[in-house]
Each structure stands twice: as structure tokens, then as C-alpha cells.
Amino acid sequence: MQIDPIILPIIGHSGATQTLSVVITLELYNVNDAEKATELKPRLGDAFLTTLYGSVAEARMVNGQPMINIIRTKQDLKDASA
């Protein structure tokens, strides 16, 4: 099941400097999981959005640009969907 794309503006001192676009697909094991995920889709979207904003907030700066830890972010997104 695919979650609606999440688009986050990256805000710097001079305003929006970048846009982060993320598409998340959930792997579901059976019909019951799919039904439950459909019911929880709005809450999952909010949890993913919160997780991504946290990743951006924790990003370290490299050459003036935020560098997000992708491995940690993927794990955080998995945890958010549990």
C-alpha cells in the first residue's frame, strides 16, 4: 500500500532552501493487515511526517546543506509504522 507522497520544505535562514519529497510504500502480509492499514492511513501519514521532520531537525550540515541519515530515518519510519 502506498502512502500519499510527503513533501517537506527545508527552511534555512533565507527561507525555503530545498524541498524533500518522500514516497513510502508499506509491505502488507495479508488482507487483514491491508484493511487495518487503510483504517490507520491518516495516523500513519502523520507519524511519518513527524518522523521526517525529526530527521531533518537532526540533520548535520555539510557545505551549508542538511545531510539526513537515511539508514536511521528508514528505521525510524519502520518504527513509526509498528
TIMI-209816 format. One record per residue: x, y, z of N, C-alpha, C in turn. Coordinates in steps of 0.02 Angstrom, whole numbers, plus 50000, padded with zeros to 5 digits. Layout:
N
XYZXYZXYZ/...
! end
This chain:
82
500424994150000500005000050000500445006250000/500285010849957500685016949953500355022449993/500765025950032500545031850069500615037850022/500165042650029500215048749987500915051749994/501195054449940501865057449944501895062849998/502455063050033502565068050085503075073050058/502905079450061503345084650036503505089350094/504155089950110504375094150165504815099850139/504635106050153505095111450136505655111650188/506265112550165506835113350210506945120850217/506855123350277506885130550289507565132450317/507885137250285508515139950308508425147050331/508975150550343508935157450366508605162050315/508665160250251508375164550198507725161750170/507405157250207506775154350183506875147250160/506405144750119506445137950094507045137250048/507495132650065508105131750025508085125249985/507685120450008507625114049974506925111249986/506755106149948506135102549959506305095149961/506075091850013506175084650020505515081250003/505535076649954504945073049933505055065649947/504585062549982504665055550002504035051649984/504135045749954503575041249940503705034949982/503195033050020503255027250064502765021950041/503005015750035502585010150018502625005150076/502045003050100502014998150154501944991150125/502344986550151502294979550131501814976250180/501264973650154500754970550196500734963050181/500624959050233500684951850227500024948350212/499464951450229498824948150216498264953350211/497664950950195497104955450185496924959150249/496974955750306496814959050370497284964950383/497924964050367498404969550375498224975350329/498014973750268497834978950220497234982950245/496734979550272496144982950298496324987450357/496734984850402496934988850460497354994850438/497814993750391498244999250367497815004650333/497305002650297496865007550265496515011850317/496285008750371495955012450425496445017250459/497075015050465497575019050501497975023750456/497805023950392498205027950344498305035150366/497785038850390497915045750412498405046150470/498345041650518498795041650576499505039650555/499555034950508500225033050483500545038950447/500155042450407500425048350372500685053550420/500305054750473500525059550524501165057150559/501195050650575501785047950608502395048550563/502305047150498502865047650451503095054950444/502625059450441502785066550434503185068950495/502965067050554503315068750616504025065850616/504085059650595504745056350592505205059850544/504945061650485505365065050436505585071950459/505135075650491505325082250518505865081350571/505815076050612506335074650661507005073150628/506995069550573507615067950537507935074250509/507515078650483507775084950455508065089250511/507725089350569507965093350625508635090850652/508745084250646509365081250671509915080950618/509765083150557510255082750503510865086950519/511445084350499512055088350507512175092150443/512495097850449512615102150392513275100250358/513255099650293513845098450252513825103350194/514335107550189514355112650137513715116950137/513455118350196512865122650202512215119250186/512225112650174511615108950157511495103450210/510865102350230510735097050279510825090050248/511165085850285511275078850264510895074350312/510395070950287509975066650328510275059650330/510265056550389510495049750398509945045050372/510015042750310509495038850278509375032150313/509895028850333509815022250366509415023050431/509585028050470509215029150533508505031350518/508405035550468507735037850451507295032050429/507565027450388507175021550367506965017450428/507415016550475507245012750535506715016450576/506795022950582506305027050619505605026550586/505595026550519504955025850484504645018950495/505065013750496504815007050512504515006850582/504885009850629504645010050698503985013850704/503915019250665503315023350667502695019450641/502825014550598502265010850569502075004650611/502475003350662502344997250703501764998250750/
! end
